[in-house]
C-alpha cells in the first residue's frame, strides 16, 4: 500500500464538471494498493496517517497530528502509484491490485479513518477525477507499507 499525503489548506475532487467532494485544512491522500496487499495493513497505515506529526504547533514546528488539529481528509484512489517505469516508455501496472479487491480495501481503509471522528471524504473509485489542492507548506509525505511494516 502506498499513500501520498499532502497537507492542504483546501482540496477538492471534481467529476464530470461538478465538485463531488471538498475539504478545508487537512490532508489529501492519494491511496494505491499492490497486488499483495490485504486487510491486515489497513489499520496500521490508518494509524500512521492519523498520528503522523506533520502539522505545525504554535512555535512553527511540525509537532501535531491531524487528530490534534482536527483537520479533514480527502482520500482519492490512485492505482498509478504502482506504475512500473523500468522498461520502455509506457508504464506497466501489473503490480497494482485488481480493481475489485482494491475497491474493497479502499472502502475499508476509509471507514477506518472515519472511526477517528475526523471528517473524511472521498472521490469515486475508478472515476475520471480532477483533483485540486492548495498544498500547505508545501508538505508532502510518501508512505509505503513495505517500508513502514518491513515486509
ZADO-1210 file (C-alpha; in nm, 4 decimals, padded with zeros to 6 digits):
<atoms>
<atom x="00.0000" y="00.0000" z="00.0000" code="UNK" pos="1"/>
<atom x="00.1332" y="00.3399" z="-00.0965" code="UNK" pos="2"/>
<atom x="-00.0085" y="00.6687" z="00.0219" code="UNK" pos="3"/>
<atom x="00.0942" y="01.0176" z="-00.0768" code="UNK" pos="4"/>
<atom x="-00.0085" y="01.2605" z="00.1970" code="UNK" pos="5"/>
<atom x="-00.0319" y="01.6244" z="00.1039" code="UNK" pos="6"/>
<atom x="-00.1008" y="01.8713" z="00.3806" code="UNK" pos="7"/>
<atom x="-00.3518" y="02.1109" z="00.2312" code="UNK" pos="8"/>
<atom x="-00.5272" y="02.4367" z="00.3057" code="UNK" pos="9"/>
<atom x="-00.8115" y="02.3002" z="00.0917" code="UNK" pos="10"/>
<atom x="-00.8699" y="02.0313" z="-00.1692" code="UNK" pos="11"/>
<atom x="-01.1488" y="01.9068" z="-00.3928" code="UNK" pos="12"/>
<atom x="-01.2451" y="01.6361" z="-00.6385" code="UNK" pos="13"/>
<atom x="-01.4477" y="01.7256" z="-00.9460" code="UNK" pos="14"/>
<atom x="-01.6222" y="01.4585" z="-01.1517" code="UNK" pos="15"/>
<atom x="-01.7945" y="01.5359" z="-01.4820" code="UNK" pos="16"/>
<atom x="-01.7643" y="01.9094" z="-01.4193" code="UNK" pos="17"/>
<atom x="-01.9222" y="01.9058" z="-01.0723" code="UNK" pos="18"/>
<atom x="-01.7473" y="01.9231" z="-00.7354" code="UNK" pos="19"/>
<atom x="-01.8027" y="01.5833" z="-00.5774" code="UNK" pos="20"/>
<atom x="-01.6060" y="01.6310" z="-00.2526" code="UNK" pos="21"/>
<atom x="-01.4132" y="01.9115" z="-00.0899" code="UNK" pos="22"/>
<atom x="-01.2319" y="01.9732" z="00.2358" code="UNK" pos="23"/>
<atom x="-01.0747" y="02.2602" z="00.4192" code="UNK" pos="24"/>
<atom x="-00.7433" y="02.2306" z="00.6064" code="UNK" pos="25"/>
<atom x="-00.6174" y="01.8757" z="00.6435" code="UNK" pos="26"/>
<atom x="-00.4784" y="01.6012" z="00.4228" code="UNK" pos="27"/>
<atom x="-00.5292" y="01.4989" z="00.0643" code="UNK" pos="28"/>
<atom x="-00.4459" y="01.1285" z="00.0445" code="UNK" pos="29"/>
<atom x="-00.3618" y="00.9535" z="-00.2812" code="UNK" pos="30"/>
<atom x="-00.4089" y="00.5850" z="-00.1978" code="UNK" pos="31"/>
<atom x="-00.2850" y="00.2876" z="-00.4005" code="UNK" pos="32"/>
<atom x="-00.2825" y="-00.0854" z="-00.3348" code="UNK" pos="33"/>
<atom x="-00.0452" y="-00.3515" z="-00.4622" code="UNK" pos="34"/>
<atom x="-00.1447" y="-00.6994" z="-00.5707" code="UNK" pos="35"/>
<atom x="-00.0061" y="-00.8386" z="-00.2426" code="UNK" pos="36"/>
<atom x="-00.1929" y="-00.6045" z="-00.0053" code="UNK" pos="37"/>
<atom x="-00.4600" y="-00.7320" z="00.2308" code="UNK" pos="38"/>
<atom x="-00.6885" y="-00.6001" z="00.5053" code="UNK" pos="39"/>
<atom x="-00.4243" y="-00.6563" z="00.7728" code="UNK" pos="40"/>
<atom x="-00.2312" y="-00.3436" z="00.6738" code="UNK" pos="41"/>
<atom x="-00.5282" y="-00.1070" z="00.6702" code="UNK" pos="42"/>
<atom x="-00.5499" y="-00.0243" z="01.0435" code="UNK" pos="43"/>
<atom x="-00.1717" y="00.0077" z="01.0679" code="UNK" pos="44"/>
<atom x="-00.1490" y="00.2532" z="00.7785" code="UNK" pos="45"/>
<atom x="-00.4523" y="00.4481" z="00.9005" code="UNK" pos="46"/>
<atom x="-00.2962" y="00.4776" z="01.2462" code="UNK" pos="47"/>
<atom x="00.0289" y="00.6016" z="01.0923" code="UNK" pos="48"/>
<atom x="-00.1555" y="00.8724" z="00.8985" code="UNK" pos="49"/>
<atom x="-00.3678" y="00.9817" z="01.1922" code="UNK" pos="50"/>
<atom x="-00.0727" y="01.0008" z="01.4333" code="UNK" pos="51"/>
<atom x="00.1927" y="01.1375" z="01.1955" code="UNK" pos="52"/>
<atom x="00.3085" y="01.4737" z="01.3312" code="UNK" pos="53"/>
<atom x="00.3334" y="01.6874" z="01.0183" code="UNK" pos="54"/>
<atom x="00.1239" y="01.9837" z="01.1327" code="UNK" pos="55"/>
<atom x="00.2799" y="02.2903" z="01.2894" code="UNK" pos="56"/>
<atom x="00.2419" y="02.3772" z="01.6551" code="UNK" pos="57"/>
<atom x="00.2362" y="02.7347" z="01.7913" code="UNK" pos="58"/>
<atom x="00.6167" y="02.7507" z="01.7534" code="UNK" pos="59"/>
<atom x="00.6059" y="02.6562" z="01.3853" code="UNK" pos="60"/>
<atom x="00.7467" y="02.3052" z="01.4396" code="UNK" pos="61"/>
<atom x="00.5889" y="02.0014" z="01.2788" code="UNK" pos="62"/>
<atom x="00.4749" y="01.8545" z="01.6059" code="UNK" pos="63"/>
<atom x="00.0990" y="01.7973" z="01.5752" code="UNK" pos="64"/>
<atom x="-00.1027" y="01.5170" z="01.4185" code="UNK" pos="65"/>
<atom x="-00.4230" y="01.5627" z="01.2236" code="UNK" pos="66"/>
<atom x="-00.6015" y="01.4303" z="01.5323" code="UNK" pos="67"/>
<atom x="-00.4507" y="01.7199" z="01.7297" code="UNK" pos="68"/>
<atom x="-00.5597" y="01.9792" z="01.4739" code="UNK" pos="69"/>
<atom x="-00.9000" y="01.8317" z="01.3889" code="UNK" pos="70"/>
<atom x="-00.8244" y="01.8561" z="01.0180" code="UNK" pos="71"/>
<atom x="-01.0223" y="01.6961" z="00.7384" code="UNK" pos="72"/>
<atom x="-00.9218" y="01.4171" z="00.4999" code="UNK" pos="73"/>
<atom x="-00.9907" y="01.3791" z="00.1300" code="UNK" pos="74"/>
<atom x="-00.8976" y="01.0264" z="00.0200" code="UNK" pos="75"/>
<atom x="-00.8572" y="00.9553" z="-00.3530" code="UNK" pos="76"/>
<atom x="-00.7847" y="00.6136" z="-00.5012" code="UNK" pos="77"/>
<atom x="-00.4692" y="00.6181" z="-00.7152" code="UNK" pos="78"/>
<atom x="-00.3636" y="00.2887" z="-00.8761" code="UNK" pos="79"/>
<atom x="-00.0940" y="00.4720" z="-01.0747" code="UNK" pos="80"/>
<atom x="00.1188" y="00.4819" z="-00.7581" code="UNK" pos="81"/>
<atom x="00.2145" y="00.1289" z="-00.8637" code="UNK" pos="82"/>
<atom x="00.3360" y="00.2287" z="-01.2100" code="UNK" pos="83"/>
<atom x="00.6467" y="00.0351" z="-01.3114" code="UNK" pos="84"/>
<atom x="00.8532" y="00.2537" z="-01.5450" code="UNK" pos="85"/>
<atom x="01.1701" y="00.0440" z="-01.5557" code="UNK" pos="86"/>
<atom x="01.1243" y="-00.0750" z="-01.9135" code="UNK" pos="87"/>
<atom x="01.0210" y="00.1152" z="-02.2215" code="UNK" pos="88"/>
<atom x="00.8236" y="00.4367" z="-02.2257" code="UNK" pos="89"/>
<atom x="00.4826" y="00.3115" z="-02.1202" code="UNK" pos="90"/>
<atom x="00.4260" y="00.2278" z="-01.7531" code="UNK" pos="91"/>
<atom x="00.3163" y="-00.1195" z="-01.6539" code="UNK" pos="92"/>
<atom x="00.0604" y="-00.1612" z="-01.3784" code="UNK" pos="93"/>
<atom x="00.0965" y="-00.5359" z="-01.3208" code="UNK" pos="94"/>
<atom x="00.1978" y="-00.4735" z="-00.9582" code="UNK" pos="95"/>
<atom x="-00.1242" y="-00.2849" z="-00.8827" code="UNK" pos="96"/>
<atom x="-00.4117" y="-00.4558" z="-00.7083" code="UNK" pos="97"/>
<atom x="-00.7077" y="-00.5781" z="-00.9136" code="UNK" pos="98"/>
<atom x="-00.9902" y="-00.3212" z="-00.9245" code="UNK" pos="99"/>
<atom x="-01.2338" y="-00.5498" z="-00.7396" code="UNK" pos="100"/>
<atom x="-01.0006" y="-00.6135" z="-00.4471" code="UNK" pos="101"/>
<atom x="-00.8656" y="-00.2569" z="-00.4428" code="UNK" pos="102"/>
<atom x="-01.2186" y="-00.1139" z="-00.4230" code="UNK" pos="103"/>
<atom x="-01.2926" y="-00.3248" z="-00.1152" code="UNK" pos="104"/>
<atom x="-00.9612" y="-00.2313" z="00.0506" code="UNK" pos="105"/>
<atom x="-01.0149" y="00.1366" z="-00.0295" code="UNK" pos="106"/>
<atom x="-01.3648" y="00.1389" z="00.1238" code="UNK" pos="107"/>
<atom x="-01.2474" y="-00.0416" z="00.4385" code="UNK" pos="108"/>
<atom x="-00.9474" y="00.1896" z="00.4727" code="UNK" pos="109"/>
<atom x="-01.1691" y="00.4979" z="00.4530" code="UNK" pos="110"/>
<atom x="-01.4091" y="00.3504" z="00.7086" code="UNK" pos="111"/>
<atom x="-01.1171" y="00.3013" z="00.9491" code="UNK" pos="112"/>
<atom x="-01.0170" y="00.6652" z="00.9001" code="UNK" pos="113"/>
<atom x="-01.3775" y="00.7732" z="00.9686" code="UNK" pos="114"/>
<atom x="-01.3716" y="00.5869" z="01.3006" code="UNK" pos="115"/>
<atom x="-01.1251" y="00.8528" z="01.4204" code="UNK" pos="116"/>
<atom x="-01.4110" y="01.1049" z="01.4281" code="UNK" pos="117"/>
<atom x="-01.2473" y="01.3248" z="01.1653" code="UNK" pos="118"/>
<atom x="-01.4378" y="01.4404" z="00.8583" code="UNK" pos="119"/>
<atom x="-01.3322" y="01.2022" z="00.5772" code="UNK" pos="120"/>
<atom x="-01.4426" y="01.2495" z="00.2180" code="UNK" pos="121"/>
<atom x="-01.3551" y="01.0528" z="-00.0927" code="UNK" pos="122"/>
<atom x="-01.3570" y="01.0512" z="-00.4673" code="UNK" pos="123"/>
<atom x="-01.5288" y="00.7765" z="-00.6646" code="UNK" pos="124"/>
<atom x="-01.3285" y="00.4607" z="-00.7219" code="UNK" pos="125"/>
<atom x="-01.2230" y="00.4259" z="-01.0890" code="UNK" pos="126"/>
<atom x="-01.3870" y="00.7553" z="-01.1896" code="UNK" pos="127"/>
<atom x="-01.2064" y="01.0097" z="-01.4032" code="UNK" pos="128"/>
<atom x="-01.1418" y="01.2799" z="-01.1440" code="UNK" pos="129"/>
<atom x="-00.9920" y="01.6254" z="-01.1390" code="UNK" pos="130"/>
<atom x="-00.8152" y="01.6840" z="-00.8099" code="UNK" pos="131"/>
<atom x="-00.7390" y="02.0383" z="-00.6968" code="UNK" pos="132"/>
<atom x="-00.5407" y="02.1358" z="-00.3923" code="UNK" pos="133"/>
<atom x="-00.3643" y="02.4177" z="-00.2207" code="UNK" pos="134"/>
<atom x="-00.0618" y="02.2464" z="-00.0662" code="UNK" pos="135"/>
<atom x="00.0214" y="02.3867" z="00.2763" code="UNK" pos="136"/>
<atom x="00.3940" y="02.4261" z="00.3269" code="UNK" pos="137"/>
<atom x="00.4317" y="02.2550" z="00.0884" code="UNK" pos="138"/>
<atom x="00.4310" y="01.9363" z="00.2927" code="UNK" pos="139"/>
<atom x="00.4148" y="01.6073" z="00.1010" code="UNK" pos="140"/>
<atom x="00.4963" y="01.2706" z="00.2602" code="UNK" pos="141"/>
<atom x="00.5009" y="00.9274" z="00.0977" code="UNK" pos="142"/>
<atom x="00.4123" y="00.6191" z="00.2997" code="UNK" pos="143"/>
<atom x="00.4885" y="00.2707" z="00.1670" code="UNK" pos="144"/>
<atom x="00.3625" y="-00.0212" z="00.3750" code="UNK" pos="145"/>
<atom x="00.6502" y="-00.2405" z="00.2543" code="UNK" pos="146"/>
<atom x="00.8947" y="00.0030" z="00.4155" code="UNK" pos="147"/>
<atom x="00.6893" y="00.1012" z="00.7209" code="UNK" pos="148"/>
<atom x="00.5903" y="-00.2558" z="00.8065" code="UNK" pos="149"/>
<atom x="00.9250" y="-00.4006" z="00.6846" code="UNK" pos="150"/>
<atom x="00.7698" y="-00.6796" z="00.4814" code="UNK" pos="151"/>
</atoms>
